[in-house]
Amino acid sequence: MDKRYLSAIKAWAVGLLFACVGGLSSCNSDDIKEDAMYTFTGETVASFCEKTPELSLFYKLMDECGETALLEVYGHFTCFAPTNDAINKYLTEKGLSWDGLSSEQKQKIVYNSVIRNATKEILVDEFEEGALSEPTLSDRYLLISFGKEGEERRIYVNEKSTLISGDHEVHNGVVHIVDEVIEPSEKTLLETLKAHGGFELWAEAYEASGWADEMTELYDPDYVNSFNTDRYQIIGLVLAVPEKLKLGYTLFCEPDELLKQNGITDLSSMENYARTYYGSEDLGNYKSKNNPLNRFIAYHMLNRQMATNSFLYTGETTNPDYANERTEYYETMYTYRLIKIKAGNRLNAKNSDNTSLRVIEKESNVDAINGFIHTLDGILVYDEEVMERDVLHERIRFDFFACIPHLTNNNIRWKCYSSTRPEGTSGYTVTPEFCGEYFTYNDAGVCVFQAEDSWADYQGDELVMQESYDFTLRMIPLPPGDYEMRIGYNSGGTRGMGQMYVDGNIAGTPVDLRINGDDPRVGWVKDSETNDDGVENDKMMRNRGYMKAPEALWYWHGGWDNVPMRDVSFALRYIVGQYHFEEYGAHTFRARSVDFKGRGFQLDYIEFIPTDMIRDEGRD
């Protein structure tokens, strides 16, 4: 392990301190009645519910479905317990009697109400608009929203349930009391669009395009965990393994009124509108992937499930001075076409005038069983000229984890930290076939996903391939053009030598990831130790095929000696080469071990910059 791992211990201590004093959050819990917060009972979740008169029916539910033992054991549970009145109201609305509830129905109510985390429970101060960070025992995400009744602030769970009192701390977690039974939607995206109101035309087009039929599965029925275990032990590590392959989707939708304002009143006019941007192939055949209406709909969809608070990384490894510039790029279901999401829920922000569409947060995070629906304030299209010459004509930096929707859908991206990964594990791994076309590796290799905010990593996470690895990553697609490609990584003694390939073609000689920045072969010198703030040093490093890490990234270092990552000698960018991409298509990055000692290959992030922008590139 290199010195970054020592800082992880410091990070844990700082994290514990901050947990005790309370962190920053978008919710000001001071607005909630003080006498409803912060009680401590010395109970477990189960016994607290048993001894709280207004929760006696919820305890009876967990007892009769056999789950009291679960909620009495050691762990970190967050329980949204409905009151007796809430449960009686639920039974009345459903036309059910207590005796008519099956054990499975009782368990479902309990499982929809409980989140289990490896290391921490979720307190009210951590609530933010959007989805909670961990799924419930029923593998669904709970949505938090805020409002007011008169002068009193209200916290809502899944819009319907209101928090009555919160943060009842018990030995194995925390109990929040709510006034409605937690009931995630059982409707598909199509059913939700139809039932929600205001999306009638979008629902009609979504169904007519055939996309709705392709997005019904909740899990990949063909996935088999070939490791035959949920804990994979290798090279001194215990790694969590997903036992299922969950699917999920995100839809960005224009409401009916907005479409009508733009002359779109039926499928025919929508197709005609889309012809301006998506051609005129297969007109009238809405199920054809070449049809303009089909492409219009496809560009509004992602094959990963994300609430609005999941679009962007919000951890410690962003330089605070660049927080408003945070940007992610996601491939839409209009194959090889990107959508850019910038801080503030801004879509496809132009570099020329900074204009953009926006996701209307208060009208978004509409929950369906297979994804989320978000509302737009303008018409979203992929205008090739605007995207190629403006929106995407910039340095495009993307994290390894951002390329692979499977890592988002299965709660691995941004969840590899010691504070969020499964208890007793050092990180995650996946089988060679888990990520499909997006990421594959050979049977002789070992794949390790790890993260800590205290590491000098973009977004805190990293891929480390071990042993005799040979892996291929399908990178995010880029518009046609001329680009310089770089990889970001941390050097260190546990690294080794790897041969790289781009689109199947060998990329130079093997790179030695052991070489630190201050090695003469790299020539890194701290800016403050030069006479010109590092200008000449940057040029010299480029001549040797290296660059310092970006200034926009932050080496939080567990709260000690926080500096821009540019000031860290072992955080480097390696210039892979320059490439011409003739057309839209998939591009791959491959690396294989040429290190006879089996040392690893670490990949943090990848950058592409148009070659005409290199001369004037900033340090961000």
N, C-alpha and C positions, 0 to 999 in steps of 0.2 A: 504493500500500500504506500502511496506517496503522501506528502505532507498535507494534502487536502483532507485526508481522512482524520488526522489529528484535530483539525478544526471542526469536524462534525461533532466531536465530543463537547467542544466549547459551545457549538450551536445548540446542542441539546440542553445545556445548562441555561443558556440565554432564553431558549424557548420556554423552559419551565418557569423562569422568572416572569416572562411576559404573560404567560398563561395565568400566573397568580395575580398580576396587577391589572390584567385586561388589556387587549389590543385594540387597534383601530378597526372601525367597521362603518358600513354605510348606514347602520341603524343606530339611532340614539336611544338606548333603552331607558334613559332618564325620563323620557316622555311616558313610559309605562308606570302605572301606579306602583309606588315604592313598596307598599305592603304586600304586593303580589309577587315579589322577586326575592331570590337569594335566601331560601330557607334551607337548613340542613337537618336531617332527621336521624342519621345513623342507620338507615334501613337499606335493603336492596330494592330494586325496582318493583319486584313482586310483592315484598312485604309492605312497601310504602302504599301500593295500590290497595292491598288487603286492608290496611289500617286507616285508609282515608275514606270516610263514609261516601263521599260523592263519586268515588271510583270503584265502589264495590262490584258493580256489574262488569266493569272491565277486568277486574281480578277474576271474577267468576268465569268470564270468557277464556282467559288464559289457563285457568285451572281445568276447565272442562275439555279444552282441546289439548291438554297435556304439555303446556308450555311454561308452567310456573317454574319448573326446574331450570329451564334455560335462563330465565330472568332472575334467578337467585344465585347464579354462578358468577365467579370473577369475570370481569370484562369491562368494556366501556360502551354502555348502552345509552342511546338517546331515545326516550319514549314520549310520544305525543298521545297521552292518555285521554280518551273521551269520557265525559261525565256520564252519570246514570241517565240524566235527561237527554243527553246526546244519543245514547244507545237506544233508549225508548223511542225517540223521534225517528231514528234510523229504521227500527223495526216497523213502525207505523207507516213510514213512507214507502217501504218495500213490501208492505202487506204481509209481514212475517210475524210469527210468534216466537218466543224464546224456545219453546219445545220443538218448533219447526226448523230451528237452525241446526245444520249438520256440523259435525266436528270440523270439517274442512272449511265451512263458512266462518266458524268461530276463529279458526286459525288464521284465515285470511284477514279478518279485521285486526287481529293482534299483529300479524306480520306487516300489514300496511302501516302500522303505528310505531314500529321499532326499527331503529338503525343501530347496527353493531359495528364499532370501529376497533382497530387493533390497539390504539394508544390513547384515544381521547373521545370525550363526548362533545356534543355541539351545544354551546351555551348561547343565550339570546344575543349577547354582544357580538357573536360571530355571524348572525343572520345578515344576509344581504339580498337585495332584489334578485330573484332568479332561483336556481335549483340549489339545494343543499349539496355539499361536496360528496356525500356517500349515499348509496342507495339503501332502501329499507330491506328488511328480511325477505320481502316479496320481489326484490330486484327492481324497484321503481324509485324514481327520484321525487322528493317532495319539493314543492315550489313555495317560496316565501314571497310575500308582497306586503306593502305597507299602505295604510290609509288613515283616515281620521273620522271619528264620529263626534261631532261638535268640536271641542278643543282637545279631546283625548286621542292620542296616537293608538292605532290598532295594528296588530301583526296578524296576517292571515296565512294559513297553510292550505295550499291548493285552492286558494280563493274563497272557499266555502267555510272553512273552520277558522274561528277566531281564538287566538291565544288568551286564555283567562288568567293564568298565572304561569310563570316559568322559573326555570333554574332551581327546582327542588332537588338538591344534591343528595345522592344516596351512595352507598359504598361502591356500587358497580355502575354508576352512571348518573343520569339526570332525568327528571320527569318534568315535562311541560304539559299542562292541563289545557284541553281545548274543548270547545262547545259543540263540535260536530264530529262524527266518526270520519276518520281519514279514509277517503275513497278515491284513489287514483282512477283516471278514466280507463274504461275498458274498450273505448271506441278506437278504431283505426284512424289514421290521418284523414282518409276520405270521409268517414262517418263524422269525424270531428269538424271538418270543414263545412259539411252540410248542416250540422246541428248548431254550429256556433253563431251563425247569422252574419251577414255582411261579406261572405266569401262564396256566394252561390255560383258566380261565373268561374271563379278559380276552381271550385270543386268540379264543375262540369268539364272544364278543360283537363284537369288532372285525371279524371276518370276516362275521358274520351281518348287521351293520349296513350292509355295503357299502362302508364307508370304506376297507378294505384295497384294494379294487379301484380306488379313486380316487387312491391314493397309491403307484403303482408306477413312474411316470416319474422318472428321475434328472435329466433336463434337459427344458426346454420345447421340444418339437420344432417349434413354430411361430415361435420367436424368430429374427429375422434382424437382424444388426448392420447397420443402414442406413448407418452411417458408413463401412463397408467398410475399417476400419482398427482396430488396437488402440492407436493413438496419435493423439489428436485435437488438432490445433493451432489455437488460437484466442486472441485478445486477449493475446498474449504468453505463453501457457501451453501446456505439453504435458500432456495429460490422458489417463490410462489408460482404455480402453474394454473392458468385458467382451465377449469374443467368443462366450460361451455363457451361457445363463440356467439356472443350476443350481437345482434344487428340493431341499427337505429338510424334515424333520418332527421334532417332539419329542413323545413320549408320556409322560404321567404315569400310572402304573399301580398299582393296589392288588393285592398278591399274593393268591393263592387263600385262604390262611388268614385274612387280614384280612376278605375278603369273607364268608367263612363265619361269622366271628364276628358279622357284622352281618346274618345271615339270608339272604345271597345265595349260593345254591348252584347255580343254573342260570339260563338266559336268562329264564324266566318270573318268577322271584323278583327278578332284577335289574330287569326292566321294572316290576314292582310297586313295588320300592324307589324307582325313579326317578320314578314317578307323583307322589310327594309334592312334587317340585320342578319337574317338567317337563310337567305336564298329562297328559291321557288320550287325546290324539288318535291315531288310526291304530294302536290297540293290536294287537299281533301282527304288524304290518307293520314289521319292524325296519329296513328300508331307507328308510322314509319319514323325511325330515328333521324331521317333526313328532312322530314317535314318541318317547316318553320314554326308552327304552333308547338310541335313536340319539342323542338330545341328551345323555344321560349320557356316552356315549363321546366325542362331539364336544367336550364341555367339557374333556376330558382331553388335548386335542391342540392343538398349535401348528403352523402352516405355515411354520416356520423350524427349522433344525437347530441345537440348542444343547446342549453339555455343561454340567455343573453350574457350571463356572468361567466360563461365558459368559452366565449370566443377568443379571449386573449389571456396570456399569462399574467398573473398578478402577484407573483412572488418577489423575493428579495434581490434577484440577480438582474434587475433592470435599474440602470443608473437613474436616480430620482429626477435628474434634470431632463430625462428623455421619456418620462412616463406618458406624456401626451402624444408621443410619436410611436407608441407600441403598435405593431402591425403584424397581422397573420395573413397567409395566403392559403386558400383551400381550393382544391379541384372540385368543381361542381359535377353533376351528373350529365351535363353537356360535356362529353369526354374531352379532356385536354384543355379545358377552358377554366381559368382561375377567377375567383372572386377575392377581392382584397378587403379585409376588415381592419379598420383602424380604431384607435381609442375613441370612445364616445359613440360606439355602435354605428360608425360611419362606413358605408359600403362604396368601394371603387372611388375613393377620393382622388381628384385630379391633382397633379403636381403643378399644373399651370395656374390654376386659380383657387385650388383647395376646396372646390365645391364637391358635394357628394350626396348620395342618398343616405337616409338614416332609418334604422330600425326604431319604431316607436315602442319603447320599453313597456309602458303602461298598457299597451294593447298587444303585447307579445307573450311569449312563454305559455302559449296555449297547449295544454298537455293532451297527448294522445298515447295510446298504448305502445306505439312504435316510433314516437318522436315528438318534436316540438314544432309549433307554427308561430312565426313571427310576422308582424305587420310592418309594411313599408310605407314611407311617405312620398314615394315617387315610383316611376316605372323602371324596373331593373332589366337591362338588356346588355348583351355583350356586343358592343360596337367595336369591331376590329380596329378601325383607324384610331379611335380614341384610346382604346386599351393598349395598343401596341406603341403608339407615339407619345402617350401621356401617362395614363394611370399605372401601367406596368413598365414604363421606360425608366427604371430606377434600379438601384441595387436591391436584389431580392434575397433576403436572408431567411432561411427556414430551419427549424429544429428537426433533427432526425425523426422525432416522435410525431411531428406534424404531418409527415408524408403518409402515415398509416392509419386509416380510419378505425381499424380493429383495436388499436391501443386506446382510442377515445371511447369507443363503445363499450369496452370491457374494463373501464375504470383503471387503466394502467398509466396513460399519459397524465403527468402531474401528480401521480399517486405512488411513485416509487420511493418516496421519502421514508425515513425511519418512523416519522410521525403518522404516516397514512398507509404504509404497506402492511400486509397481514402479519400478525404477531409471530415472532420467532423466525422471521425471514430476513434475508439480506437484500432482497430486491425481487424482481420478477424474471422469469424466462418464459419463452413460448416454444412450442414445437416448430420444427422447420417449415411446416405447412400452414401454421395458424394464420399468418398474414396474407396468404394467397399470393397474388402477383406483386404485392407491394414490398414484400421483404421475404427472402428465402435464404437458407444457409444449409451447408452440408452436414451430414451426420457426424463427421469428425470434429465439428466445431461446437463451441459452447457459447450461447447467447446470454448476456447478462444486462438487464435494465436496472439502473440504479439512479438515485438522485439525492441531493441535499442542497438546501439553499445556501449553505456555507461553502460550497465548492465553486471553483472558477469555471462554471459551465453556463452556457446560455440556457435560460429557463431551468437551471438547476439539475437537469437530467442528462444522462449519457448512455450510449450503447458501448459496451465493451465486449468484443469478440475474443474468445480464448481458444487455446489448443490449436489444432490444425484447421483453422477456420477458412471458409470460402463463402462469402455472403454477397448478395446482390440486393440493392435498394432501388425501387422505382421512385425516382425523385418527383417532386411536383413538376407539372408540365409548364413550359415557358413559351411565349410567343416566338415566332421565327425571328432570327437575328443573330448577331455576333456577340459572344459573351466571353468573359473571363470567369473561370470557376475556381473556387477555393474551398477548402475544408477547414473547419475550426476544431481544435482538439487541445488536450492538455498533454504535455510531454511528461515523461517519467520513467523510472527504472523498470516498472512492471509492463511497459509498452515494448513493442518489438518492431520488426520490419515487415511491411506489407506491400505487395504489388497492386497498384490501382488500375482500373479500367473504366472508361466512360463509353457508354453505348456499345460495349463489347470490344472496344479497341484499347490496347495497352496505353497507359498514360505515364510516359517517362520511366525513370528507373524507380526501384522500390524506395519508399519513404521510410526513414528511420524515426519513429515516434519517441525514441528515448532521448533524442538530442534536445537539451534545454535551450531557451532563448539566448542565454548569455554564453553559449558555446560559440567559438569563433566561426563555426560553419553557418551559424545563424546571424550572430552579430547584434543581438538585441541590447540596447542601452536605454536606460530610463530617461524619459524626456527631460526631467529636471537636472540630469547630469550632462546635458549637452548645451552648446552655446546658442542653438537655434530652435529650442523646444522640440528637437527630434526630427526636423525636416530632412536633413541629410541622412540621418540614421534610417529613416523610412525608405529612402531611395536605395541605400546600400542593402537593406534587407530584401527589398523587392528584387534586386539583381541576383540575390542568392535563392530566390523562390519563396520568401517568407514575408509575413506581415505581422505587426502587433495585433492583439485582439482589439475589438471596437471599443471606443470610449463610451458608447451607449450601454454597454454591459457593465455589470457591477459585481465586484468581488466583495460580497457582504462579510465573508470570513467569520461568521458566527458572532458578529457584532464588534469584532476587534479589527482595527486598521482597515476600515472600509475604504476602498479605492476603486476608480474605474478599472475594468479588466485590462485596459491598455497598459497599466502599470505593473502587470503581473508577468514575470518573465517566462513562466511555463505555460501560459495561455497564448497559443499561437494560431495563426492562419497559414496554411500551406497552399501555394498557388499550384493548382493541378494542371492548368493549361488554358488555352483559348480555343473556342469552338464556334462553328457556324451551324445553326439549326435552320434548315431549309423550310420546314413546315411544322404545323402543330403535330405533336406526337409524344409518345412516352420516351423518357430518357433514364438510363440506368447508371448507377455507380456500383462498381464491384471492387472488392478487395479480398485478396487471399494471402495467407501466411507464407512468407519465405524465410521465417525465423526458425532455425532448427531447434531452438530451446522452447518453442511453443508460447512465446510471450504474446501479449494481446494487442489488439487494434482498437483504439478508442475513437469514436465519432460523436461529435457534439452537434455541430450544425454545418450547413452548406450555404455558400453564397454564389450568386451569379450577378455580374454587373455588365451592362452593355459596354463594349470596348470603347465607344466614343465618350464614356463618362469617366474613365479611369483617371485621366489627367487632372480633373477637377474634383475628384472624390474627396469627401470630408473624412473626418476621423470617427464618425458615428457608426 
